[in-house]
């Protein structure tokens, strides 16, 4: 089985970030969803699970 590209999406818990994560997953990408809220990230990843290997990482990318 061929594995798609691994793509990180910031702000993936809602809005444009979540929509981007869904679109990339539909197109075969393995998504690393980044955002500050674990619950919303988990919900997005749960939607994507059927389409491949995905990961949620809670973090604040504005903080070094």
Predicted model as a PDB file, atoms N, CA, C, CB and O in Angstrom, pLDDT in the B-factor column:
MODEL        1                                                                  
ATOM      1  N   UNK A   1       0.831  -1.177   0.000  1.00 48.00           N  
ATOM      2  CA  UNK A   1       0.000   0.000   0.000  1.00 48.00           C  
ATOM      3  C   UNK A   1       0.879   1.245   0.000  1.00 48.00           C  
ATOM      4  CB  UNK A   1      -0.947  -0.005   1.206  1.00 48.00           C  
ATOM      5  O   UNK A   1       1.812   1.350   0.796  1.00 48.00           O  
ATOM      6  N   UNK A   2       0.588   2.169  -0.874  1.00 60.00           N  
ATOM      7  CA  UNK A   2       1.326   3.415  -0.942  1.00 60.00           C  
ATOM      8  C   UNK A   2       0.805   4.379   0.113  1.00 60.00           C  
ATOM      9  CB  UNK A   2       1.224   4.036  -2.345  1.00 60.00           C  
ATOM     10  O   UNK A   2      -0.404   4.523   0.295  1.00 60.00           O  
ATOM     11  N   UNK A   3       1.729   5.039   0.806  1.00 80.00           N  
ATOM     12  CA  UNK A   3       1.347   6.020   1.811  1.00 80.00           C  
ATOM     13  C   UNK A   3       1.491   7.402   1.210  1.00 80.00           C  
ATOM     14  CB  UNK A   3       2.204   5.880   3.097  1.00 80.00           C  
ATOM     15  O   UNK A   3       2.468   7.698   0.522  1.00 80.00           O  
ATOM     16  N   UNK A   4       0.502   8.247   1.480  1.00 89.00           N  
ATOM     17  CA  UNK A   4       0.516   9.600   0.953  1.00 89.00           C  
ATOM     18  C   UNK A   4       1.479  10.487   1.708  1.00 89.00           C  
ATOM     19  CB  UNK A   4      -0.866  10.191   0.997  1.00 89.00           C  
ATOM     20  O   UNK A   4       2.076  10.062   2.698  1.00 89.00           O  
ATOM     21  N   UNK A   5       1.633  11.709   1.251  1.00 95.00           N  
ATOM     22  CA  UNK A   5       2.525  12.654   1.915  1.00 95.00           C  
ATOM     23  C   UNK A   5       2.039  12.971   3.329  1.00 95.00           C  
ATOM     24  CB  UNK A   5       2.639  13.943   1.095  1.00 95.00           C  
ATOM     25  O   UNK A   5       0.842  12.921   3.612  1.00 95.00           O  
ATOM     26  N   UNK A   6       2.965  13.289   4.192  1.00 95.00           N  
ATOM     27  CA  UNK A   6       2.662  13.692   5.559  1.00 95.00           C  
ATOM     28  C   UNK A   6       2.604  15.211   5.592  1.00 95.00           C  
ATOM     29  CB  UNK A   6       3.723  13.139   6.572  1.00 95.00           C  
ATOM     30  O   UNK A   6       3.573  15.879   5.230  1.00 95.00           O  
ATOM     31  N   UNK A   7       1.467  15.763   6.025  1.00 97.00           N  
ATOM     32  CA  UNK A   7       1.250  17.201   5.974  1.00 97.00           C  
ATOM     33  C   UNK A   7       0.779  17.720   7.322  1.00 97.00           C  
ATOM     34  CB  UNK A   7       0.237  17.552   4.887  1.00 97.00           C  
ATOM     35  O   UNK A   7      -0.173  17.191   7.895  1.00 97.00           O  
ATOM     36  N   UNK A   8       1.443  18.758   7.833  1.00 97.00           N  
ATOM     37  CA  UNK A   8       1.032  19.402   9.084  1.00 97.00           C  
ATOM     38  C   UNK A   8       0.088  20.555   8.755  1.00 97.00           C  
ATOM     39  CB  UNK A   8       2.273  19.911   9.896  1.00 97.00           C  
ATOM     40  O   UNK A   8       0.339  21.338   7.838  1.00 97.00           O  
ATOM     41  N   UNK A   9      -1.004  20.646   9.519  1.00 97.00           N  
ATOM     42  CA  UNK A   9      -1.982  21.716   9.334  1.00 97.00           C  
ATOM     43  C   UNK A   9      -2.165  22.435  10.666  1.00 97.00           C  
ATOM     44  CB  UNK A   9      -3.347  21.155   8.805  1.00 97.00           C  
ATOM     45  O   UNK A   9      -2.617  21.833  11.640  1.00 97.00           O  
ATOM     46  N   UNK A  10      -1.817  23.716  10.713  1.00 96.00           N  
ATOM     47  CA  UNK A  10      -2.014  24.493  11.934  1.00 96.00           C  
ATOM     48  C   UNK A  10      -3.442  25.023  11.973  1.00 96.00           C  
ATOM     49  CB  UNK A  10      -0.995  25.660  12.020  1.00 96.00           C  
ATOM     50  O   UNK A  10      -4.066  25.245  10.935  1.00 96.00           O  
ATOM     51  N   UNK A  11      -3.948  25.223  13.192  1.00 96.00           N  
ATOM     52  CA  UNK A  11      -5.321  25.705  13.349  1.00 96.00           C  
ATOM     53  C   UNK A  11      -6.338  24.686  12.896  1.00 96.00           C  
ATOM     54  CB  UNK A  11      -5.517  26.985  12.581  1.00 96.00           C  
ATOM     55  O   UNK A  11      -7.432  25.049  12.462  1.00 96.00           O  
ATOM     56  N   UNK A  12      -5.991  23.408  12.993  1.00 97.00           N  
ATOM     57  CA  UNK A  12      -6.818  22.348  12.429  1.00 97.00           C  
ATOM     58  C   UNK A  12      -8.040  21.987  13.264  1.00 97.00           C  
ATOM     59  CB  UNK A  12      -5.992  21.137  12.239  1.00 97.00           C  
ATOM     60  O   UNK A  12      -8.830  21.134  12.860  1.00 97.00           O  
ATOM     61  N   UNK A  13      -8.207  22.618  14.412  1.00 96.00           N  
ATOM     62  CA  UNK A  13      -9.350  22.301  15.266  1.00 96.00           C  
ATOM     63  C   UNK A  13     -10.658  22.901  14.807  1.00 96.00           C  
ATOM     64  CB  UNK A  13      -9.078  22.753  16.642  1.00 96.00           C  
ATOM     65  O   UNK A  13     -11.724  22.454  15.231  1.00 96.00           O  
ATOM     66  N   UNK A  14     -10.602  23.912  13.944  1.00 96.00           N  
ATOM     67  CA  UNK A  14     -11.840  24.551  13.495  1.00 96.00           C  
ATOM     68  C   UNK A  14     -11.597  25.374  12.229  1.00 96.00           C  
ATOM     69  CB  UNK A  14     -12.418  25.446  14.608  1.00 96.00           C  
ATOM     70  O   UNK A  14     -10.459  25.579  11.806  1.00 96.00           O  
ATOM     71  N   UNK A  15     -12.681  25.831  11.650  1.00 97.00           N  
ATOM     72  CA  UNK A  15     -12.622  26.753  10.521  1.00 97.00           C  
ATOM     73  C   UNK A  15     -11.822  26.276   9.326  1.00 97.00           C  
ATOM     74  CB  UNK A  15     -12.066  28.019  10.972  1.00 97.00           C  
ATOM     75  O   UNK A  15     -11.914  25.124   8.903  1.00 97.00           O  
ATOM     76  N   UNK A  16     -11.028  27.205   8.793  1.00 98.00           N  
ATOM     77  CA  UNK A  16     -10.252  26.927   7.584  1.00 98.00           C  
ATOM     78  C   UNK A  16      -9.246  25.799   7.818  1.00 98.00           C  
ATOM     79  CB  UNK A  16      -9.521  28.193   7.118  1.00 98.00           C  
ATOM     80  O   UNK A  16      -9.029  24.972   6.933  1.00 98.00           O  
ATOM     81  N   UNK A  17      -8.635  25.760   8.999  1.00 98.00           N  
ATOM     82  CA  UNK A  17      -7.671  24.695   9.296  1.00 98.00           C  
ATOM     83  C   UNK A  17      -8.307  23.319   9.265  1.00 98.00           C  
ATOM     84  CB  UNK A  17      -7.036  24.927  10.649  1.00 98.00           C  
ATOM     85  O   UNK A  17      -7.739  22.382   8.703  1.00 98.00           O  
ATOM     86  N   UNK A  18      -9.499  23.187   9.872  1.00 97.00           N  
ATOM     87  CA  UNK A  18     -10.201  21.898   9.871  1.00 97.00           C  
ATOM     88  C   UNK A  18     -10.616  21.516   8.455  1.00 97.00           C  
ATOM     89  CB  UNK A  18     -11.438  21.950  10.791  1.00 97.00           C  
ATOM     90  O   UNK A  18     -10.501  20.356   8.061  1.00 97.00           O  
ATOM     91  N   UNK A  19     -11.096  22.489   7.697  1.00 97.00           N  
ATOM     92  CA  UNK A  19     -11.491  22.221   6.305  1.00 97.00           C  
ATOM     93  C   UNK A  19     -10.288  21.788   5.475  1.00 97.00           C  
ATOM     94  CB  UNK A  19     -12.145  23.468   5.676  1.00 97.00           C  
ATOM     95  O   UNK A  19     -10.398  20.896   4.634  1.00 97.00           O  
ATOM     96  N   UNK A  20      -9.148  22.417   5.711  1.00 98.00           N  
ATOM     97  CA  UNK A  20      -7.923  22.057   4.994  1.00 98.00           C  
ATOM     98  C   UNK A  20      -7.498  20.641   5.348  1.00 98.00           C  
ATOM     99  CB  UNK A  20      -6.792  23.049   5.317  1.00 98.00           C  
ATOM    100  O   UNK A  20      -7.120  19.866   4.468  1.00 98.00           O  
ATOM    101  N   UNK A  21      -7.556  20.298   6.631  1.00 97.00           N  
ATOM    102  CA  UNK A  21      -7.203  18.945   7.063  1.00 97.00           C  
ATOM    103  C   UNK A  21      -8.099  17.912   6.386  1.00 97.00           C  
ATOM    104  CB  UNK A  21      -7.311  18.821   8.593  1.00 97.00           C  
ATOM    105  O   UNK A  21      -7.618  16.878   5.923  1.00 97.00           O  
ATOM    106  N   UNK A  22      -9.395  18.190   6.329  1.00 95.00           N  
ATOM    107  CA  UNK A  22     -10.339  17.257   5.688  1.00 95.00           C  
ATOM    108  C   UNK A  22     -10.027  17.102   4.199  1.00 95.00           C  
ATOM    109  CB  UNK A  22     -11.795  17.746   5.874  1.00 95.00           C  
ATOM    110  O   UNK A  22     -10.003  15.987   3.678  1.00 95.00           O  
ATOM    111  N   UNK A  23      -9.791  18.217   3.525  1.00 96.00           N  
ATOM    112  CA  UNK A  23      -9.505  18.177   2.092  1.00 96.00           C  
ATOM    113  C   UNK A  23      -8.230  17.393   1.798  1.00 96.00           C  
ATOM    114  CB  UNK A  23      -9.384  19.594   1.538  1.00 96.00           C  
ATOM    115  O   UNK A  23      -8.195  16.564   0.888  1.00 96.00           O  
ATOM    116  N   UNK A  24      -7.182  17.664   2.578  1.00 96.00           N  
ATOM    117  CA  UNK A  24      -5.921  16.948   2.380  1.00 96.00           C  
ATOM    118  C   UNK A  24      -6.085  15.451   2.621  1.00 96.00           C  
ATOM    119  CB  UNK A  24      -4.843  17.509   3.307  1.00 96.00           C  
ATOM    120  O   UNK A  24      -5.547  14.634   1.873  1.00 96.00           O  
ATOM    121  N   UNK A  25      -6.829  15.094   3.665  1.00 94.00           N  
ATOM    122  CA  UNK A  25      -7.067  13.675   3.944  1.00 94.00           C  
ATOM    123  C   UNK A  25      -7.825  13.015   2.798  1.00 94.00           C  
ATOM    124  CB  UNK A  25      -7.848  13.508   5.258  1.00 94.00           C  
ATOM    125  O   UNK A  25      -7.507  11.893   2.401  1.00 94.00           O  
ATOM    126  N   UNK A  26      -8.829  13.713   2.265  1.00 92.00           N  
ATOM    127  CA  UNK A  26      -9.583  13.190   1.127  1.00 92.00           C  
ATOM    128  C   UNK A  26      -8.687  12.960  -0.084  1.00 92.00           C  
ATOM    129  CB  UNK A  26     -10.712  14.142   0.761  1.00 92.00           C  
ATOM    130  O   UNK A  26      -8.942  12.080  -0.906  1.00 92.00           O  
ATOM    131  N   UNK A  27      -7.634  13.767  -0.178  1.00 93.00           N  
ATOM    132  CA  UNK A  27      -6.715  13.655  -1.317  1.00 93.00           C  
ATOM    133  C   UNK A  27      -5.537  12.726  -1.040  1.00 93.00           C  
ATOM    134  CB  UNK A  27      -6.196  15.024  -1.694  1.00 93.00           C  
ATOM    135  O   UNK A  27      -4.589  12.668  -1.823  1.00 93.00           O  
ATOM    136  N   UNK A  28      -5.598  11.995   0.083  1.00 92.00           N  
ATOM    137  CA  UNK A  28      -4.601  10.972   0.345  1.00 92.00           C  
ATOM    138  C   UNK A  28      -3.457  11.346   1.261  1.00 92.00           C  
ATOM    139  CB  UNK A  28      -4.049  10.546  -0.901  1.00 92.00           C  
ATOM    140  O   UNK A  28      -2.557  10.536   1.480  1.00 92.00           O  
ATOM    141  N   UNK A  29      -3.470  12.546   1.798  1.00 94.00           N  
ATOM    142  CA  UNK A  29      -2.407  12.962   2.722  1.00 94.00           C  
ATOM    143  C   UNK A  29      -2.630  12.327   4.094  1.00 94.00           C  
ATOM    144  CB  UNK A  29      -2.358  14.512   2.844  1.00 94.00           C  
ATOM    145  O   UNK A  29      -3.763  12.073   4.502  1.00 94.00           O  
ATOM    146  N   UNK A  30      -1.531  12.079   4.788  1.00 94.00           N  
ATOM    147  CA  UNK A  30      -1.574  11.744   6.208  1.00 94.00           C  
ATOM    148  C   UNK A  30      -1.442  13.074   6.938  1.00 94.00           C  
ATOM    149  CB  UNK A  30      -0.427  10.708   6.628  1.00 94.00           C  
ATOM    150  O   UNK A  30      -0.467  13.797   6.733  1.00 94.00           O  
ATOM    151  N   UNK A  31      -2.406  13.402   7.782  1.00 95.00           N  
ATOM    152  CA  UNK A  31      -2.492  14.733   8.370  1.00 95.00           C  
ATOM    153  C   UNK A  31      -2.017  14.736   9.821  1.00 95.00           C  
ATOM    154  CB  UNK A  31      -3.921  15.253   8.289  1.00 95.00           C  
ATOM    155  O   UNK A  31      -2.406  13.882  10.617  1.00 95.00           O  
ATOM    156  N   UNK A  32      -1.167  15.714  10.150  1.00 96.00           N  
ATOM    157  CA  UNK A  32      -0.839  16.031  11.537  1.00 96.00           C  
ATOM    158  C   UNK A  32      -1.586  17.326  11.828  1.00 96.00           C  
ATOM    159  CB  UNK A  32       0.745  16.172  11.781  1.00 96.00           C  
ATOM    160  O   UNK A  32      -1.225  18.395  11.335  1.00 96.00           O  
ATOM    161  N   UNK A  33      -2.641  17.210  12.642  1.00 97.00           N  
ATOM    162  CA  UNK A  33      -3.485  18.356  12.966  1.00 97.00           C  
ATOM    163  C   UNK A  33      -2.918  19.060  14.189  1.00 97.00           C  
ATOM    164  CB  UNK A  33      -4.955  17.918  13.214  1.00 97.00           C  
ATOM    165  O   UNK A  33      -2.790  18.453  15.252  1.00 97.00           O  
ATOM    166  N   UNK A  34      -2.578  20.335  14.047  1.00 97.00           N  
ATOM    167  CA  UNK A  34      -2.008  21.123  15.136  1.00 97.00           C  
ATOM    168  C   UNK A  34      -2.993  22.196  15.569  1.00 97.00           C  
ATOM    169  CB  UNK A  34      -0.670  21.759  14.711  1.00 97.00           C  
ATOM    170  O   UNK A  34      -3.631  22.840  14.737  1.00 97.00           O  
ATOM    171  N   UNK A  35      -3.111  22.385  16.883  1.00 96.00           N  
ATOM    172  CA  UNK A  35      -3.992  23.420  17.410  1.00 96.00           C  
ATOM    173  C   UNK A  35      -3.914  23.453  18.924  1.00 96.00           C  
ATOM    174  CB  UNK A  35      -5.437  23.190  16.954  1.00 96.00           C  
ATOM    175  O   UNK A  35      -3.226  22.633  19.531  1.00 96.00           O  
ATOM    176  N   UNK A  36      -4.612  24.391  19.533  1.00 95.00           N  
ATOM    177  CA  UNK A  36      -4.516  24.574  20.983  1.00 95.00           C  
ATOM    178  C   UNK A  36      -5.518  23.757  21.777  1.00 95.00           C  
ATOM    179  CB  UNK A  36      -4.693  26.011  21.316  1.00 95.00           C  
ATOM    180  O   UNK A  36      -5.308  23.532  22.969  1.00 95.00           O  
ATOM    181  N   UNK A  37      -6.601  23.304  21.161  1.00 96.00           N  
ATOM    182  CA  UNK A  37      -7.655  22.624  21.891  1.00 96.00           C  
ATOM    183  C   UNK A  37      -7.682  21.132  21.546  1.00 96.00           C  
ATOM    184  CB  UNK A  37      -9.009  23.266  21.586  1.00 96.00           C  
ATOM    185  O   UNK A  37      -8.004  20.738  20.426  1.00 96.00           O  
ATOM    186  N   UNK A  38      -7.337  20.327  22.537  1.00 95.00           N  
ATOM    187  CA  UNK A  38      -7.255  18.882  22.319  1.00 95.00           C  
ATOM    188  C   UNK A  38      -8.588  18.293  21.869  1.00 95.00           C  
ATOM    189  CB  UNK A  38      -6.791  18.188  23.590  1.00 95.00           C  
ATOM    190  O   UNK A  38      -8.620  17.450  20.973  1.00 95.00           O  
ATOM    191  N   UNK A  39      -9.684  18.726  22.479  1.00 96.00           N  
ATOM    192  CA  UNK A  39     -11.000  18.151  22.162  1.00 96.00           C  
ATOM    193  C   UNK A  39     -11.406  18.426  20.716  1.00 96.00           C  
ATOM    194  CB  UNK A  39     -12.063  18.710  23.110  1.00 96.00           C  
ATOM    195  O   UNK A  39     -11.904  17.529  20.035  1.00 96.00           O  
ATOM    196  N   UNK A  40     -11.201  19.649  20.243  1.00 96.00           N  
ATOM    197  CA  UNK A  40     -11.595  19.947  18.865  1.00 96.00           C  
ATOM    198  C   UNK A  40     -10.682  19.251  17.859  1.00 96.00           C  
ATOM    199  CB  UNK A  40     -11.578  21.458  18.624  1.00 96.00           C  
ATOM    200  O   UNK A  40     -11.136  18.816  16.801  1.00 96.00           O  
ATOM    201  N   UNK A  41      -9.409  19.146  18.187  1.00 96.00           N  
ATOM    202  CA  UNK A  41      -8.490  18.408  17.311  1.00 96.00           C  
ATOM    203  C   UNK A  41      -8.891  16.946  17.220  1.00 96.00           C  
ATOM    204  CB  UNK A  41      -7.043  18.525  17.819  1.00 96.00           C  
ATOM    205  O   UNK A  41      -8.910  16.360  16.138  1.00 96.00           O  
ATOM    206  N   UNK A  42      -9.212  16.364  18.370  1.00 94.00           N  
ATOM    207  CA  UNK A  42      -9.611  14.951  18.413  1.00 94.00           C  
ATOM    208  C   UNK A  42     -10.859  14.726  17.564  1.00 94.00           C  
ATOM    209  CB  UNK A  42      -9.867  14.498  19.873  1.00 94.00           C  
ATOM    210  O   UNK A  42     -10.960  13.724  16.856  1.00 94.00           O  
ATOM    211  N   UNK A  43     -11.806  15.654  17.636  1.00 95.00           N  
ATOM    212  CA  UNK A  43     -13.034  15.524  16.844  1.00 95.00           C  
ATOM    213  C   UNK A  43     -12.726  15.527  15.348  1.00 95.00           C  
ATOM    214  CB  UNK A  43     -14.014  16.661  17.183  1.00 95.00           C  
ATOM    215  O   UNK A  43     -13.292  14.737  14.593  1.00 95.00           O  
ATOM    216  N   UNK A  44     -11.838  16.409  14.925  1.00 95.00           N  
ATOM    217  CA  UNK A  44     -11.455  16.460  13.503  1.00 95.00           C  
ATOM    218  C   UNK A  44     -10.753  15.158  13.110  1.00 95.00           C  
ATOM    219  CB  UNK A  44     -10.526  17.688  13.218  1.00 95.00           C  
ATOM    220  O   UNK A  44     -11.068  14.573  12.074  1.00 95.00           O  
ATOM    221  N   UNK A  45      -9.817  14.708  13.923  1.00 94.00           N  
ATOM    222  CA  UNK A  45      -9.087  13.471  13.612  1.00 94.00           C  
ATOM    223  C   UNK A  45     -10.027  12.273  13.581  1.00 94.00           C  
ATOM    224  CB  UNK A  45      -7.968  13.233  14.638  1.00 94.00           C  
ATOM    225  O   UNK A  45      -9.872  11.385  12.744  1.00 94.00           O  
ATOM    226  N   UNK A  46     -10.996  12.242  14.485  1.00 92.00           N  
ATOM    227  CA  UNK A  46     -11.971  11.147  14.479  1.00 92.00           C  
ATOM    228  C   UNK A  46     -12.720  11.092  13.150  1.00 92.00           C  
ATOM    229  CB  UNK A  46     -12.966  11.307  15.641  1.00 92.00           C  
ATOM    230  O   UNK A  46     -13.025  10.007  12.657  1.00 92.00           O  
ATOM    231  N   UNK A  47     -13.016  12.245  12.572  1.00 90.00           N  
ATOM    232  CA  UNK A  47     -13.669  12.292  11.257  1.00 90.00           C  
ATOM    233  C   UNK A  47     -12.757  11.724  10.169  1.00 90.00           C  
ATOM    234  CB  UNK A  47     -14.068  13.738  10.906  1.00 90.00           C  
ATOM    235  O   UNK A  47     -13.229  11.103   9.217  1.00 90.00           O  
ATOM    236  N   UNK A  48     -11.459  11.939  10.314  1.00 88.00           N  
ATOM    237  CA  UNK A  48     -10.500  11.551   9.277  1.00 88.00           C  
ATOM    238  C   UNK A  48     -10.043  10.108   9.385  1.00 88.00           C  
ATOM    239  CB  UNK A  48      -9.306  12.448   9.332  1.00 88.00           C  
ATOM    240  O   UNK A  48      -9.530   9.558   8.410  1.00 88.00           O  
ATOM    241  N   UNK A  49     -10.212   9.481  10.533  1.00 77.00           N  
ATOM    242  CA  UNK A  49      -9.636   8.160  10.795  1.00 77.00           C  
ATOM    243  C   UNK A  49      -9.899   7.146   9.693  1.00 77.00           C  
ATOM    244  CB  UNK A  49     -10.170   7.629  12.083  1.00 77.00           C  
ATOM    245  O   UNK A  49      -9.025   6.340   9.375  1.00 77.00           O  
ATOM    246  N   UNK A  50     -11.083   7.175   9.108  1.00 76.00           N  
ATOM    247  CA  UNK A  50     -11.399   6.167   8.090  1.00 76.00           C  
ATOM    248  C   UNK A  50     -10.573   6.335   6.818  1.00 76.00           C  
ATOM    249  CB  UNK A  50     -12.871   6.226   7.746  1.00 76.00           C  
ATOM    250  O   UNK A  50     -10.492   5.417   6.002  1.00 76.00           O  
ATOM    251  N   UNK A  51      -9.960   7.507   6.651  1.00 72.00           N  
ATOM    252  CA  UNK A  51      -9.226   7.752   5.407  1.00 72.00           C  
ATOM    253  C   UNK A  51      -7.717   7.567   5.539  1.00 72.00           C  
ATOM    254  CB  UNK A  51      -9.510   9.141   4.922  1.00 72.00           C  
ATOM    255  O   UNK A  51      -6.981   7.877   4.602  1.00 72.00           O  
ATOM    256  N   UNK A  52      -7.241   7.071   6.678  1.00 75.00           N  
ATOM    257  CA  UNK A  52      -5.806   6.826   6.797  1.00 75.00           C  
ATOM    258  C   UNK A  52      -5.256   7.128   8.169  1.00 75.00           C  
ATOM    259  CB  UNK A  52      -5.072   7.632   5.790  1.00 75.00           C  
ATOM    260  O   UNK A  52      -6.003   7.268   9.137  1.00 75.00           O  
ATOM    261  N   UNK A  53      -3.932   7.230   8.244  1.00 88.00           N  
ATOM    262  CA  UNK A  53      -3.241   7.504   9.505  1.00 88.00           C  
ATOM    263  C   UNK A  53      -3.119   9.006   9.714  1.00 88.00           C  
ATOM    264  CB  UNK A  53      -1.846   6.842   9.524  1.00 88.00           C  
ATOM    265  O   UNK A  53      -2.534   9.715   8.894  1.00 88.00           O  
ATOM    266  N   UNK A  54      -3.678   9.480  10.822  1.00 93.00           N  
ATOM    267  CA  UNK A  54      -3.645  10.902  11.133  1.00 93.00           C  
ATOM    268  C   UNK A  54      -3.310  11.073  12.610  1.00 93.00           C  
ATOM    269  CB  UNK A  54      -5.000  11.585  10.785  1.00 93.00           C  
ATOM    270  O   UNK A  54      -3.473  10.145  13.402  1.00 93.00           O  
ATOM    271  N   UNK A  55      -2.843  12.260  12.972  1.00 94.00           N  
ATOM    272  CA  UNK A  55      -2.391  12.517  14.340  1.00 94.00           C  
ATOM    273  C   UNK A  55      -2.814  13.913  14.766  1.00 94.00           C  
ATOM    274  CB  UNK A  55      -0.856  12.357  14.456  1.00 94.00           C  
ATOM    275  O   UNK A  55      -2.735  14.858  13.981  1.00 94.00           O  
ATOM    276  N   UNK A  56      -3.269  14.044  16.021  1.00 95.00           N  
ATOM    277  CA  UNK A  56      -3.605  15.348  16.603  1.00 95.00           C  
ATOM    278  C   UNK A  56      -2.509  15.713  17.595  1.00 95.00           C  
ATOM    279  CB  UNK A  56      -5.019  15.325  17.303  1.00 95.00           C  
ATOM    280  O   UNK A  56      -2.109  14.890  18.419  1.00 95.00           O  
ATOM    281  N   UNK A  57      -2.019  16.962  17.511  1.00 96.00           N  
ATOM    282  CA  UNK A  57      -0.992  17.456  18.430  1.00 96.00           C  
ATOM    283  C   UNK A  57      -1.459  18.799  18.978  1.00 96.00           C  
ATOM    284  CB  UNK A  57       0.405  17.588  17.718  1.00 96.00           C  
ATOM    285  O   UNK A  57      -1.570  19.776  18.237  1.00 96.00           O  
ATOM    286  N   UNK A  58      -1.731  18.841  20.284  1.00 96.00           N  
ATOM    287  CA  UNK A  58      -2.131  20.102  20.912  1.00 96.00           C  
ATOM    288  C   UNK A  58      -0.886  20.931  21.202  1.00 96.00           C  
ATOM    289  CB  UNK A  58      -2.941  19.846  22.220  1.00 96.00           C  
ATOM    290  O   UNK A  58       0.031  20.471  21.882  1.00 96.00           O  
ATOM    291  N   UNK A  59      -0.861  22.145  20.687  1.00 95.00           N  
ATOM    292  CA  UNK A  59       0.283  23.034  20.883  1.00 95.00           C  
ATOM    293  C   UNK A  59      -0.124  24.456  20.520  1.00 95.00           C  
ATOM    294  CB  UNK A  59       1.503  22.575  20.031  1.00 95.00           C  
ATOM    295  O   UNK A  59      -1.158  24.684  19.892  1.00 95.00           O  
ATOM    296  N   UNK A  60       0.705  25.398  20.925  1.00 92.00           N  
ATOM    297  CA  UNK A  60       0.510  26.797  20.553  1.00 92.00           C  
ATOM    298  C   UNK A  60       1.715  27.201  19.712  1.00 92.00           C  
ATOM    299  CB  UNK A  60       0.346  27.730  21.826  1.00 92.00           C  
ATOM    300  O   UNK A  60       2.806  27.413  20.242  1.00 92.00           O  
ATOM    301  N   UNK A  61       1.518  27.307  18.411  1.00 86.00           N  
ATOM    302  CA  UNK A  61       2.656  27.581  17.525  1.00 86.00           C  
ATOM    303  C   UNK A  61       3.174  29.008  17.650  1.00 86.00           C  
ATOM    304  CB  UNK A  61       2.264  27.316  16.090  1.00 86.00           C  
ATOM    305  O   UNK A  61       4.194  29.348  17.051  1.00 86.00           O  
ATOM    306  N   UNK A  62       2.478  29.857  18.429  1.00 88.00           N  
ATOM    307  CA  UNK A  62       2.978  31.208  18.631  1.00 88.00           C  
ATOM    308  C   UNK A  62       4.013  31.264  19.753  1.00 88.00           C  
ATOM    309  CB  UNK A  62       1.826  32.149  18.938  1.00 88.00           C  
ATOM    310  O   UNK A  62       4.678  32.284  19.935  1.00 88.00           O  
ATOM    311  N   UNK A  63       4.149  30.164  20.507  1.00 84.00           N  
ATOM    312  CA  UNK A  63       5.092  30.115  21.615  1.00 84.00           C  
ATOM    313  C   UNK A  63       6.302  29.268  21.228  1.00 84.00           C  
ATOM    314  CB  UNK A  63       4.416  29.551  22.884  1.00 84.00           C  
ATOM    315  O   UNK A  63       6.141  28.138  20.766  1.00 84.00           O  
ATOM    316  N   UNK A  64       7.513  29.800  21.410  1.00 81.00           N  
ATOM    317  CA  UNK A  64       8.711  29.030  21.034  1.00 81.00           C  
ATOM    318  C   UNK A  64       8.937  27.827  21.941  1.00 81.00           C  
ATOM    319  CB  UNK A  64       9.941  29.926  21.067  1.00 81.00           C  
ATOM    320  O   UNK A  64       9.900  27.084  21.753  1.00 81.00           O  
TER     321      UNK A  64                                                      
ENDMDL                                                                          
END                                                                             
